[in-house]
Amino acid sequence: MTKKEEEEEEEEEEEKGMKDEETKEKDERKREEVKKNEGKERKEEEKVAENKIVMEEKEEEEEEKMENTKKEEKEEDKGGKRGNSVSSYYLQFEDAMLKFRDEGSSGGLWWAVWWAAVVAAACTRLHYITEPYNVVWDEAHFGKMVSWYINRTFYLDVHPPGGKLLLTLFGYLGGYNGTHSFASPTVPYEGYQGILAMRVGCAVLGAGMVPLGFHSVWCLTGSLTSATLAAALITFDIGSITLSKFILLDPPLMFFILASFHGLCLLHQLSHRPFSCAWWGRLAYTGLALGCVVSVKFVGVFVVSVVGLYTCLDLWDTLGDLRTPLVVVAQHFLARVLCLILLPASVYLALFAAHDALLLKAVSPHAAEEAHLSPAFQMNLLNNALNNVSQPKELAYGSLVTLRTNTLAGVYLHSHNLTYPGEAGAKGWQQVTGFRAKDHNNYFRILFPEDDPEQKDGFYSGAPEYVAHGDWVRLYHPVTGAALSCSKNRSFVTKKHSLVYTKPVNLTNVQQEETPLGMLTPPKGTSSASITPWQMWQVVVEGGGKGQTVHTLSSSVKFLCVANKCALTWSRAKLPIKWGGGQAEITCSTNLQEPYTNWIVEQHYNPYLPNATYEHLRAGFASRVVETHRVMTWINSRLKPEGSDRFNSHRPWMWPACLKSQVWYDVSFRIVLLGNPIIFWINLVTLLAAPAMLLHHYFTTKRRRRPQPPHLAERKSRQVFALRWLLIAYLFHYLPFYTMDRILYYHHYFPALQFSSMLTAVVVGYLLDTLHTWMSPARARHAFTWGATVFLGVLVISFRVYCYVGYGHPTVGGFNPDNSTFRAVRAFEAWEI
């Protein structure tokens, strides 16, 4: 080998050696990194183990504290036994209170407290149940409806039928025969069987609120202390008792509201066991309660919103749990649709079907109760003039008709011999109004523009001539012998419209007018007047063309004043009560597109025309359901305070502080709806404290470095859930009233009050149950005993002070605030006690 070759080999060997050293260094680095990672993992495992040990030590320390507390209690008991009898009794009482706090979940004690709450609720609601045994406040309203159900007589109300059907069931089971008039407050009940059964039924529902509130708070917190306080707060509120003693919708409303929320609490309790038999039962129970509460009053939709919000959030959490397959999420969704949407809707429709089946007949042919409803609806009612009606199909000149606005809750064109006041040059002009009853003053005769009827019965001789689109007619009011006229003057209420009135005239041959409701004679002394364009009305058939005749009950018609180029309309305003009786204002509007300018011919009388039947226009069940709810909504929207109601109406800001009372009965016996003001004021404090507690919890949760012990964390979690949902429920039942401009009364607040009472129970119960976490055992024991005792004692004493404000008390010579029995406990001048 040459030297060059030897040198190259040596260089190659050196390079190989270098490479081997580099690979060795890399391997060593990798080994060191692996060792470091293993060390980190070991350190993390050690930290986790240390945390576990710390948690176990904390739990052991707490268990030792509890054991020491029990030992101290036993030693104090021994010392107490050696002391005087008073201290001995006090120590025994403390033992009982601690047992109540620490062993509340034990079956015997829990059921003892539950039954005590039930008995207290029943006694407070049934006390003075017959005092006074007369019609009280809205018993005049709802008692009358019970009589109508018993007698199968139709009526229309702004509330759904479920609550009134339940009151009817109470009366029917008690033997009530529907003969009491309930004409007005103070009418006595003596001699009428079944009235007391209705009051007792309402009292039982009111008493049922107490166990529902008790168990709802128990499900939310697991604390017997909080549950007991909730039962006490609901039991000793005098306003809730007053609302529960009489024949009203408030007892079933509040009962089903609390039952619906109770269902929410039960569902949350079984959220870890979906699709079990118990879970399905609780879901169905919640749906039934929701259906019932909405069937009593539409404000039941507030608790429906609470349950709906909880359901949506629960489904959202289920969807966000990646361990849950989408098929299972879909099953959760369908289960809630079935039980919380379809089931309540079925309950509501079933109750409405029962209501519809029971109310078969009208009160009278005048249709005063069903006048808000369409002719198609009225055809279903026996005794109504439109039931099985047979009358001419096409409108002819000379026909005697009634005209009704073709709108929701329409009115009849009506006139009478009352006149407008002398303002605006209307002195002596007869009023034209809108009226909601079938009345002989609703009849008008259709006349030619210039020719009067030739026959003495008011009809034209010869072949009938039919009224068609574009024709000019006169509308003659036979009762007062006057023609419908329009004026240049502005109407009295709706200033942008023209005034409509009737002007007395003498027809050529007609001396008397005969209508289906009897013989009617025009007033004497009317002077004949020349026909003017202000008495001419052009007929415009909606959707019709030249030659299109007017059909009874089906054609929508406008009447245009020829002289003023305006349409006869219902302005939706009311005439002043002083001279117009509060009847609807009829005017002439230049806005020809207004729906209230459309009229239909409802009743049509003409013996010279062939009659037709109208069964094809009769409304079916679905149409009746839709129309009834539209009319109920319309009436509710018009319940605005007028006259004295402006002073009697309460505003929502007054309610939480109990600033105003409401007198229910004051005839030798005085009942005032006030409530327990102490409970109101305590609730007001906790309503302000609860949001602060929630904010504090969320803040400390974010900033906490060390985890809480498991049992404390669980208790805090339940506390926060209870606070959050009770506060939501309260706000959902209270805040919506700020958006309402209808008449509001004090009793509208009491559903929200039940949630504020349960909220107070949760807050106070939590503070009492957790005293030992920041006090020494001995001090915590004394503080719990004194705190719970004083709180319950305040409730009992305040109940005793104010209870006969709600139960009622005899009065002599009327109410005198300066000489009242309760003048010393009157906190505000607005309290009429």
URRAGI-V68543 format. One record per residue. N is the residue number from 0. RES is the residue in three letters. PSI is psi as a letter, one per 30 degrees, with the letter a starting at -180 (NA if undefined). Layout:
n=N res=RES psi=PSI
n=N res=RES psi=PSI
//
This chain:
n=0 res=MET psi=k
n=1 res=THR psi=l
n=2 res=LYS psi=e
n=3 res=LYS psi=e
n=4 res=GLU psi=e
n=5 res=GLU psi=e
n=6 res=GLU psi=e
n=7 res=GLU psi=e
n=8 res=GLU psi=e
n=9 res=GLU psi=e
n=10 res=GLU psi=e
n=11 res=GLU psi=e
n=12 res=GLU psi=e
n=13 res=GLU psi=e
n=14 res=GLU psi=e
n=15 res=LYS psi=e
n=16 res=GLY psi=e
n=17 res=MET psi=e
n=18 res=LYS psi=e
n=19 res=ASP psi=e
n=20 res=GLU psi=e
n=21 res=GLU psi=e
n=22 res=THR psi=e
n=23 res=LYS psi=e
n=24 res=GLU psi=e
n=25 res=LYS psi=e
n=26 res=ASP psi=e
n=27 res=GLU psi=e
n=28 res=ARG psi=e
n=29 res=LYS psi=e
n=30 res=ARG psi=e
n=31 res=GLU psi=e
n=32 res=GLU psi=e
n=33 res=VAL psi=e
n=34 res=LYS psi=e
n=35 res=LYS psi=e
n=36 res=ASN psi=e
n=37 res=GLU psi=e
n=38 res=GLY psi=e
n=39 res=LYS psi=e
n=40 res=GLU psi=e
n=41 res=ARG psi=e
n=42 res=LYS psi=e
n=43 res=GLU psi=e
n=44 res=GLU psi=e
n=45 res=GLU psi=e
n=46 res=LYS psi=e
n=47 res=VAL psi=e
n=48 res=ALA psi=e
n=49 res=GLU psi=e
n=50 res=ASN psi=e
n=51 res=LYS psi=e
n=52 res=ILE psi=e
n=53 res=VAL psi=e
n=54 res=MET psi=e
n=55 res=GLU psi=e
n=56 res=GLU psi=e
n=57 res=LYS psi=e
n=58 res=GLU psi=e
n=59 res=GLU psi=e
n=60 res=GLU psi=e
n=61 res=GLU psi=e
n=62 res=GLU psi=e
n=63 res=GLU psi=e
n=64 res=LYS psi=e
n=65 res=MET psi=e
n=66 res=GLU psi=e
n=67 res=ASN psi=e
n=68 res=THR psi=e
n=69 res=LYS psi=e
n=70 res=LYS psi=e
n=71 res=GLU psi=e
n=72 res=GLU psi=e
n=73 res=LYS psi=e
n=74 res=GLU psi=e
n=75 res=GLU psi=e
n=76 res=ASP psi=e
n=77 res=LYS psi=e
n=78 res=GLY psi=e
n=79 res=GLY psi=e
n=80 res=LYS psi=e
n=81 res=ARG psi=f
n=82 res=GLY psi=a
n=83 res=ASN psi=l
n=84 res=SER psi=e
n=85 res=VAL psi=e
n=86 res=SER psi=e
n=87 res=SER psi=e
n=88 res=TYR psi=e
n=89 res=TYR psi=e
n=90 res=LEU psi=e
n=91 res=GLN psi=e
n=92 res=PHE psi=e
n=93 res=GLU psi=e
n=94 res=ASP psi=e
n=95 res=ALA psi=e
n=96 res=MET psi=e
n=97 res=LEU psi=e
n=98 res=LYS psi=e
n=99 res=PHE psi=e
n=100 res=ARG psi=e
n=101 res=ASP psi=f
n=102 res=GLU psi=h
n=103 res=GLY psi=f
n=104 res=SER psi=f
n=105 res=SER psi=k
n=106 res=GLY psi=e
n=107 res=GLY psi=e
n=108 res=LEU psi=e
n=109 res=TRP psi=e
n=110 res=TRP psi=e
n=111 res=ALA psi=e
n=112 res=VAL psi=e
n=113 res=TRP psi=e
n=114 res=TRP psi=e
n=115 res=ALA psi=e
n=116 res=ALA psi=e
n=117 res=VAL psi=e
n=118 res=VAL psi=e
n=119 res=ALA psi=e
n=120 res=ALA psi=e
n=121 res=ALA psi=e
n=122 res=CYS psi=e
n=123 res=THR psi=e
n=124 res=ARG psi=e
n=125 res=LEU psi=f
n=126 res=HIS psi=k
n=127 res=TYR psi=h
n=128 res=ILE psi=f
n=129 res=THR psi=g
n=130 res=GLU psi=j
n=131 res=PRO psi=l
n=132 res=TYR psi=h
n=133 res=ASN psi=l
n=134 res=VAL psi=k
n=135 res=VAL psi=k
n=136 res=TRP psi=b
n=137 res=ASP psi=g
n=138 res=GLU psi=f
n=139 res=ALA psi=f
n=140 res=HIS psi=e
n=141 res=PHE psi=e
n=142 res=GLY psi=e
n=143 res=LYS psi=e
n=144 res=MET psi=e
n=145 res=VAL psi=e
n=146 res=SER psi=e
n=147 res=TRP psi=e
n=148 res=TYR psi=e
n=149 res=ILE psi=e
n=150 res=ASN psi=g
n=151 res=ARG psi=h
n=152 res=THR psi=k
n=153 res=PHE psi=k
n=154 res=TYR psi=l
n=155 res=LEU psi=k
n=156 res=ASP psi=l
n=157 res=VAL psi=f
n=158 res=HIS psi=l
n=159 res=PRO psi=l
n=160 res=PRO psi=f
n=161 res=GLY psi=e
n=162 res=GLY psi=e
n=163 res=LYS psi=e
n=164 res=LEU psi=e
n=165 res=LEU psi=e
n=166 res=LEU psi=e
n=167 res=THR psi=e
n=168 res=LEU psi=e
n=169 res=PHE psi=e
n=170 res=GLY psi=e
n=171 res=TYR psi=e
n=172 res=LEU psi=f
n=173 res=GLY psi=f
n=174 res=GLY psi=g
n=175 res=TYR psi=k
n=176 res=ASN psi=g
n=177 res=GLY psi=g
n=178 res=THR psi=f
n=179 res=HIS psi=k
n=180 res=SER psi=f
n=181 res=PHE psi=h
n=182 res=ALA psi=e
n=183 res=SER psi=l
n=184 res=PRO psi=l
n=185 res=THR psi=f
n=186 res=VAL psi=k
n=187 res=PRO psi=l
n=188 res=TYR psi=f
n=189 res=GLU psi=k
n=190 res=GLY psi=g
n=191 res=TYR psi=j
n=192 res=GLN psi=k
n=193 res=GLY psi=f
n=194 res=ILE psi=e
n=195 res=LEU psi=e
n=196 res=ALA psi=e
n=197 res=MET psi=e
n=198 res=ARG psi=e
n=199 res=VAL psi=e
n=200 res=GLY psi=e
n=201 res=CYS psi=e
n=202 res=ALA psi=e
n=203 res=VAL psi=e
n=204 res=LEU psi=e
n=205 res=GLY psi=e
n=206 res=ALA psi=e
n=207 res=GLY psi=f
n=208 res=MET psi=e
n=209 res=VAL psi=e
n=210 res=PRO psi=e
n=211 res=LEU psi=e
n=212 res=GLY psi=e
n=213 res=PHE psi=e
n=214 res=HIS psi=f
n=215 res=SER psi=e
n=216 res=VAL psi=e
n=217 res=TRP psi=e
n=218 res=CYS psi=e
n=219 res=LEU psi=e
n=220 res=THR psi=f
n=221 res=GLY psi=g
n=222 res=SER psi=k
n=223 res=LEU psi=f
n=224 res=THR psi=e
n=225 res=SER psi=e
n=226 res=ALA psi=e
n=227 res=THR psi=e
n=228 res=LEU psi=e
n=229 res=ALA psi=e
n=230 res=ALA psi=e
n=231 res=ALA psi=e
n=232 res=LEU psi=e
n=233 res=ILE psi=e
n=234 res=THR psi=e
n=235 res=PHE psi=g
n=236 res=ASP psi=j
n=237 res=ILE psi=e
n=238 res=GLY psi=e
n=239 res=SER psi=e
n=240 res=ILE psi=e
n=241 res=THR psi=e
n=242 res=LEU psi=f
n=243 res=SER psi=f
n=244 res=LYS psi=f
n=245 res=PHE psi=l
n=246 res=ILE psi=i
n=247 res=LEU psi=l
n=248 res=LEU psi=f
n=249 res=ASP psi=e
n=250 res=PRO psi=e
n=251 res=PRO psi=e
n=252 res=LEU psi=e
n=253 res=MET psi=e
n=254 res=PHE psi=e
n=255 res=PHE psi=f
n=256 res=ILE psi=e
n=257 res=LEU psi=e
n=258 res=ALA psi=e
n=259 res=SER psi=e
n=260 res=PHE psi=e
n=261 res=HIS psi=e
n=262 res=GLY psi=e
n=263 res=LEU psi=e
n=264 res=CYS psi=e
n=265 res=LEU psi=e
n=266 res=LEU psi=e
n=267 res=HIS psi=e
n=268 res=GLN psi=f
n=269 res=LEU psi=g
n=270 res=SER psi=f
n=271 res=HIS psi=f
n=272 res=ARG psi=h
n=273 res=PRO psi=k
n=274 res=PHE psi=g
n=275 res=SER psi=l
n=276 res=CYS psi=e
n=277 res=ALA psi=e
n=278 res=TRP psi=e
n=279 res=TRP psi=e
n=280 res=GLY psi=e
n=281 res=ARG psi=e
n=282 res=LEU psi=e
n=283 res=ALA psi=e
n=284 res=TYR psi=e
n=285 res=THR psi=e
n=286 res=GLY psi=e
n=287 res=LEU psi=e
n=288 res=ALA psi=e
n=289 res=LEU psi=e
n=290 res=GLY psi=e
n=291 res=CYS psi=e
n=292 res=VAL psi=e
n=293 res=VAL psi=f
n=294 res=SER psi=f
n=295 res=VAL psi=e
n=296 res=LYS psi=l
n=297 res=PHE psi=f
n=298 res=VAL psi=f
n=299 res=GLY psi=f
n=300 res=VAL psi=f
n=301 res=PHE psi=e
n=302 res=VAL psi=f
n=303 res=VAL psi=e
n=304 res=SER psi=e
n=305 res=VAL psi=e
n=306 res=VAL psi=e
n=307 res=GLY psi=e
n=308 res=LEU psi=e
n=309 res=TYR psi=e
n=310 res=THR psi=e
n=311 res=CYS psi=e
n=312 res=LEU psi=e
n=313 res=ASP psi=e
n=314 res=LEU psi=e
n=315 res=TRP psi=e
n=316 res=ASP psi=e
n=317 res=THR psi=e
n=318 res=LEU psi=e
n=319 res=GLY psi=f
n=320 res=ASP psi=j
n=321 res=LEU psi=f
n=322 res=ARG psi=f
n=323 res=THR psi=j
n=324 res=PRO psi=l
n=325 res=LEU psi=f
n=326 res=VAL psi=e
n=327 res=VAL psi=e
n=328 res=VAL psi=e
n=329 res=ALA psi=e
n=330 res=GLN psi=e
n=331 res=HIS psi=e
n=332 res=PHE psi=e
n=333 res=LEU psi=e
n=334 res=ALA psi=e
n=335 res=ARG psi=e
n=336 res=VAL psi=e
n=337 res=LEU psi=e
n=338 res=CYS psi=f
n=339 res=LEU psi=f
n=340 res=ILE psi=e
n=341 res=LEU psi=e
n=342 res=LEU psi=e
n=343 res=PRO psi=e
n=344 res=ALA psi=e
n=345 res=SER psi=e
n=346 res=VAL psi=e
n=347 res=TYR psi=e
n=348 res=LEU psi=e
n=349 res=ALA psi=e
n=350 res=LEU psi=e
n=351 res=PHE psi=e
n=352 res=ALA psi=e
n=353 res=ALA psi=e
n=354 res=HIS psi=e
n=355 res=ASP psi=e
n=356 res=ALA psi=e
n=357 res=LEU psi=e
n=358 res=LEU psi=i
n=359 res=LEU psi=f
n=360 res=LYS psi=l
n=361 res=ALA psi=l
n=362 res=VAL psi=e
n=363 res=SER psi=l
n=364 res=PRO psi=f
n=365 res=HIS psi=f
n=366 res=ALA psi=h
n=367 res=ALA psi=e
n=368 res=GLU psi=e
n=369 res=GLU psi=g
n=370 res=ALA psi=f
n=371 res=HIS psi=f
n=372 res=LEU psi=l
n=373 res=SER psi=l
n=374 res=PRO psi=e
n=375 res=ALA psi=e
n=376 res=PHE psi=e
n=377 res=GLN psi=f
n=378 res=MET psi=f
n=379 res=ASN psi=f
n=380 res=LEU psi=k
n=381 res=LEU psi=k
n=382 res=ASN psi=f
n=383 res=ASN psi=k
n=384 res=ALA psi=f
n=385 res=LEU psi=f
n=386 res=ASN psi=k
n=387 res=ASN psi=h
n=388 res=VAL psi=k
n=389 res=SER psi=j
n=390 res=GLN psi=l
n=391 res=PRO psi=k
n=392 res=LYS psi=e
n=393 res=GLU psi=k
n=394 res=LEU psi=k
n=395 res=ALA psi=l
n=396 res=TYR psi=k
n=397 res=GLY psi=f
n=398 res=SER psi=k
n=399 res=LEU psi=k
n=400 res=VAL psi=l
n=401 res=THR psi=k
n=402 res=LEU psi=k
n=403 res=ARG psi=k
n=404 res=THR psi=k
n=405 res=ASN psi=h
n=406 res=THR psi=l
n=407 res=LEU psi=k
n=408 res=ALA psi=h
n=409 res=GLY psi=l
n=410 res=VAL psi=l
n=411 res=TYR psi=k
n=412 res=LEU psi=k
n=413 res=HIS psi=k
n=414 res=SER psi=l
n=415 res=HIS psi=l
n=416 res=ASN psi=g
n=417 res=LEU psi=k
n=418 res=THR psi=l
n=419 res=TYR psi=l
n=420 res=PRO psi=l
n=421 res=GLY psi=g
n=422 res=GLU psi=l
n=423 res=ALA psi=g
n=424 res=GLY psi=g
n=425 res=ALA psi=g
n=426 res=LYS psi=k
n=427 res=GLY psi=f
n=428 res=TRP psi=k
n=429 res=GLN psi=k
n=430 res=GLN psi=k
n=431 res=VAL psi=k
n=432 res=THR psi=l
n=433 res=GLY psi=k
n=434 res=PHE psi=k
n=435 res=ARG psi=i
n=436 res=ALA psi=l
n=437 res=LYS psi=k
n=438 res=ASP psi=l
n=439 res=HIS psi=f
n=440 res=ASN psi=f
n=441 res=ASN psi=f
n=442 res=TYR psi=k
n=443 res=PHE psi=k
n=444 res=ARG psi=k
n=445 res=ILE psi=j
n=446 res=LEU psi=l
n=447 res=PHE psi=l
n=448 res=PRO psi=e
n=449 res=GLU psi=e
n=450 res=ASP psi=k
n=451 res=ASP psi=l
n=452 res=PRO psi=k
n=453 res=GLU psi=f
n=454 res=GLN psi=l
n=455 res=LYS psi=f
n=456 res=ASP psi=g
n=457 res=GLY psi=g
n=458 res=PHE psi=l
n=459 res=TYR psi=k
n=460 res=SER psi=l
n=461 res=GLY psi=a
n=462 res=ALA psi=k
n=463 res=PRO psi=k
n=464 res=GLU psi=k
n=465 res=TYR psi=k
n=466 res=VAL psi=k
n=467 res=ALA psi=l
n=468 res=HIS psi=k
n=469 res=GLY psi=f
n=470 res=ASP psi=l
n=471 res=TRP psi=k
n=472 res=VAL psi=l
n=473 res=ARG psi=k
n=474 res=LEU psi=j
n=475 res=TYR psi=k
n=476 res=HIS psi=j
n=477 res=PRO psi=f
n=478 res=VAL psi=e
n=479 res=THR psi=f
n=480 res=GLY psi=h
n=481 res=ALA psi=l
n=482 res=ALA psi=k
n=483 res=LEU psi=k
n=484 res=SER psi=l
n=485 res=CYS psi=l
n=486 res=SER psi=l
n=487 res=LYS psi=f
n=488 res=ASN psi=l
n=489 res=ARG psi=k
n=490 res=SER psi=l
n=491 res=PHE psi=e
n=492 res=VAL psi=e
n=493 res=THR psi=j
n=494 res=LYS psi=f
n=495 res=LYS psi=f
n=496 res=HIS psi=l
n=497 res=SER psi=l
n=498 res=LEU psi=k
n=499 res=VAL psi=k
n=500 res=TYR psi=l
n=501 res=THR psi=k
n=502 res=LYS psi=k
n=503 res=PRO psi=k
n=504 res=VAL psi=l
n=505 res=ASN psi=k
n=506 res=LEU psi=l
n=507 res=THR psi=e
n=508 res=ASN psi=f
n=509 res=VAL psi=k
n=510 res=GLN psi=e
n=511 res=GLN psi=l
n=512 res=GLU psi=k
n=513 res=GLU psi=k
n=514 res=THR psi=l
n=515 res=PRO psi=f
n=516 res=LEU psi=g
n=517 res=GLY psi=l
n=518 res=MET psi=k
n=519 res=LEU psi=k
n=520 res=THR psi=k
n=521 res=PRO psi=l
n=522 res=PRO psi=k
n=523 res=LYS psi=l
n=524 res=GLY psi=g
n=525 res=THR psi=k
n=526 res=SER psi=k
n=527 res=SER psi=k
n=528 res=ALA psi=k
n=529 res=SER psi=k
n=530 res=ILE psi=k
n=531 res=THR psi=l
n=532 res=PRO psi=f
n=533 res=TRP psi=f
n=534 res=GLN psi=f
n=535 res=MET psi=k
n=536 res=TRP psi=k
n=537 res=GLN psi=k
n=538 res=VAL psi=k
n=539 res=VAL psi=j
n=540 res=VAL psi=k
n=541 res=GLU psi=k
n=542 res=GLY psi=g
n=543 res=GLY psi=l
n=544 res=GLY psi=a
n=545 res=LYS psi=k
n=546 res=GLY psi=f
n=547 res=GLN psi=j
n=548 res=THR psi=l
n=549 res=VAL psi=k
n=550 res=HIS psi=k
n=551 res=THR psi=k
n=552 res=LEU psi=f
n=553 res=SER psi=f
n=554 res=SER psi=k
n=555 res=SER psi=k
n=556 res=VAL psi=k
n=557 res=LYS psi=k
n=558 res=PHE psi=j
n=559 res=LEU psi=k
n=560 res=CYS psi=k
n=561 res=VAL psi=e
n=562 res=ALA psi=e
n=563 res=ASN psi=f
n=564 res=LYS psi=h
n=565 res=CYS psi=l
n=566 res=ALA psi=k
n=567 res=LEU psi=k
n=568 res=THR psi=l
n=569 res=TRP psi=j
n=570 res=SER psi=f
n=571 res=ARG psi=g
n=572 res=ALA psi=l
n=573 res=LYS psi=k
n=574 res=LEU psi=l
n=575 res=PRO psi=k
n=576 res=ILE psi=e
n=577 res=LYS psi=e
n=578 res=TRP psi=f
n=579 res=GLY psi=f
n=580 res=GLY psi=g
n=581 res=GLY psi=g
n=582 res=GLN psi=l
n=583 res=ALA psi=k
n=584 res=GLU psi=k
n=585 res=ILE psi=k
n=586 res=THR psi=a
n=587 res=CYS psi=j
n=588 res=SER psi=k
n=589 res=THR psi=f
n=590 res=ASN psi=j
n=591 res=LEU psi=f
n=592 res=GLN psi=f
n=593 res=GLU psi=k
n=594 res=PRO psi=f
n=595 res=TYR psi=g
n=596 res=THR psi=f
n=597 res=ASN psi=k
n=598 res=TRP psi=l
n=599 res=ILE psi=l
n=600 res=VAL psi=j
n=601 res=GLU psi=d
n=602 res=GLN psi=k
n=603 res=HIS psi=j
n=604 res=TYR psi=j
n=605 res=ASN psi=j
n=606 res=PRO psi=f
n=607 res=TYR psi=g
n=608 res=LEU psi=k
n=609 res=PRO psi=k
n=610 res=ASN psi=l
n=611 res=ALA psi=l
n=612 res=THR psi=l
n=613 res=TYR psi=g
n=614 res=GLU psi=f
n=615 res=HIS psi=f
n=616 res=LEU psi=f
n=617 res=ARG psi=k
n=618 res=ALA psi=k
n=619 res=GLY psi=a
n=620 res=PHE psi=e
n=621 res=ALA psi=e
n=622 res=SER psi=e
n=623 res=ARG psi=e
n=624 res=VAL psi=e
n=625 res=VAL psi=e
n=626 res=GLU psi=e
n=627 res=THR psi=e
n=628 res=HIS psi=e
n=629 res=ARG psi=e
n=630 res=VAL psi=e
n=631 res=MET psi=e
n=632 res=THR psi=e
n=633 res=TRP psi=e
n=634 res=ILE psi=e
n=635 res=ASN psi=e
n=636 res=SER psi=f
n=637 res=ARG psi=g
n=638 res=LEU psi=i
n=639 res=LYS psi=k
n=640 res=PRO psi=k
n=641 res=GLU psi=k
n=642 res=GLY psi=b
n=643 res=SER psi=f
n=644 res=ASP psi=f
n=645 res=ARG psi=f
n=646 res=PHE psi=e
n=647 res=ASN psi=f
n=648 res=SER psi=k
n=649 res=HIS psi=l
n=650 res=ARG psi=k
n=651 res=PRO psi=e
n=652 res=TRP psi=f
n=653 res=MET psi=f
n=654 res=TRP psi=e
n=655 res=PRO psi=f
n=656 res=ALA psi=g
n=657 res=CYS psi=h
n=658 res=LEU psi=f
n=659 res=LYS psi=k
n=660 res=SER psi=l
n=661 res=GLN psi=j
n=662 res=VAL psi=k
n=663 res=TRP psi=e
n=664 res=TYR psi=k
n=665 res=ASP psi=i
n=666 res=VAL psi=j
n=667 res=SER psi=g
n=668 res=PHE psi=k
n=669 res=ARG psi=k
n=670 res=ILE psi=k
n=671 res=VAL psi=k
n=672 res=LEU psi=j
n=673 res=LEU psi=e
n=674 res=GLY psi=l
n=675 res=ASN psi=j
n=676 res=PRO psi=e
n=677 res=ILE psi=e
n=678 res=ILE psi=e
n=679 res=PHE psi=e
n=680 res=TRP psi=e
n=681 res=ILE psi=e
n=682 res=ASN psi=e
n=683 res=LEU psi=e
n=684 res=VAL psi=e
n=685 res=THR psi=f
n=686 res=LEU psi=e
n=687 res=LEU psi=e
n=688 res=ALA psi=e
n=689 res=ALA psi=e
n=690 res=PRO psi=e
n=691 res=ALA psi=e
n=692 res=MET psi=e
n=693 res=LEU psi=e
n=694 res=LEU psi=e
n=695 res=HIS psi=e
n=696 res=HIS psi=e
n=697 res=TYR psi=e
n=698 res=PHE psi=e
n=699 res=THR psi=e
n=700 res=THR psi=e
n=701 res=LYS psi=e
n=702 res=ARG psi=f
n=703 res=ARG psi=k
n=704 res=ARG psi=e
n=705 res=ARG psi=k
n=706 res=PRO psi=k
n=707 res=GLN psi=l
n=708 res=PRO psi=k
n=709 res=PRO psi=e
n=710 res=HIS psi=e
n=711 res=LEU psi=e
n=712 res=ALA psi=e
n=713 res=GLU psi=e
n=714 res=ARG psi=e
n=715 res=LYS psi=e
n=716 res=SER psi=e
n=717 res=ARG psi=e
n=718 res=GLN psi=e
n=719 res=VAL psi=e
n=720 res=PHE psi=e
n=721 res=ALA psi=e
n=722 res=LEU psi=e
n=723 res=ARG psi=e
n=724 res=TRP psi=e
n=725 res=LEU psi=e
n=726 res=LEU psi=e
n=727 res=ILE psi=e
n=728 res=ALA psi=e
n=729 res=TYR psi=e
n=730 res=LEU psi=e
n=731 res=PHE psi=f
n=732 res=HIS psi=f
n=733 res=TYR psi=e
n=734 res=LEU psi=e
n=735 res=PRO psi=f
n=736 res=PHE psi=f
n=737 res=TYR psi=f
n=738 res=THR psi=f
n=739 res=MET psi=k
n=740 res=ASP psi=g
n=741 res=ARG psi=l
n=742 res=ILE psi=k
n=743 res=LEU psi=k
n=744 res=TYR psi=l
n=745 res=TYR psi=e
n=746 res=HIS psi=f
n=747 res=HIS psi=f
n=748 res=TYR psi=f
n=749 res=PHE psi=f
n=750 res=PRO psi=e
n=751 res=ALA psi=e
n=752 res=LEU psi=e
n=753 res=GLN psi=e
n=754 res=PHE psi=e
n=755 res=SER psi=e
n=756 res=SER psi=e
n=757 res=MET psi=e
n=758 res=LEU psi=e
n=759 res=THR psi=e
n=760 res=ALA psi=e
n=761 res=VAL psi=e
n=762 res=VAL psi=e
n=763 res=VAL psi=e
n=764 res=GLY psi=e
n=765 res=TYR psi=e
n=766 res=LEU psi=e
n=767 res=LEU psi=e
n=768 res=ASP psi=f
n=769 res=THR psi=g
n=770 res=LEU psi=e
n=771 res=HIS psi=f
n=772 res=THR psi=f
n=773 res=TRP psi=g
n=774 res=MET psi=l
n=775 res=SER psi=l
n=776 res=PRO psi=e
n=777 res=ALA psi=e
n=778 res=ARG psi=e
n=779 res=ALA psi=e
n=780 res=ARG psi=e
n=781 res=HIS psi=e
n=782 res=ALA psi=e
n=783 res=PHE psi=e
n=784 res=THR psi=e
n=785 res=TRP psi=e
n=786 res=GLY psi=e
n=787 res=ALA psi=e
n=788 res=THR psi=e
n=789 res=VAL psi=e
n=790 res=PHE psi=e
n=791 res=LEU psi=e
n=792 res=GLY psi=e
n=793 res=VAL psi=e
n=794 res=LEU psi=e
n=795 res=VAL psi=e
n=796 res=ILE psi=e
n=797 res=SER psi=e
n=798 res=PHE psi=e
n=799 res=ARG psi=e
n=800 res=VAL psi=e
n=801 res=TYR psi=f
n=802 res=CYS psi=e
n=803 res=TYR psi=f
n=804 res=VAL psi=e
n=805 res=GLY psi=e
n=806 res=TYR psi=e
n=807 res=GLY psi=l
n=808 res=HIS psi=k
n=809 res=PRO psi=k
n=810 res=THR psi=l
n=811 res=VAL psi=k
n=812 res=GLY psi=g
n=813 res=GLY psi=l
n=814 res=PHE psi=k
n=815 res=ASN psi=j
n=816 res=PRO psi=f
n=817 res=ASP psi=f
n=818 res=ASN psi=g
n=819 res=SER psi=l
n=820 res=THR psi=e
n=821 res=PHE psi=g
n=822 res=ARG psi=f
n=823 res=ALA psi=f
n=824 res=VAL psi=g
n=825 res=ARG psi=j
n=826 res=ALA psi=f
n=827 res=PHE psi=k
n=828 res=GLU psi=f
n=829 res=ALA psi=f
n=830 res=TRP psi=j
n=831 res=GLU psi=i
n=832 res=ILE psi=NA
//
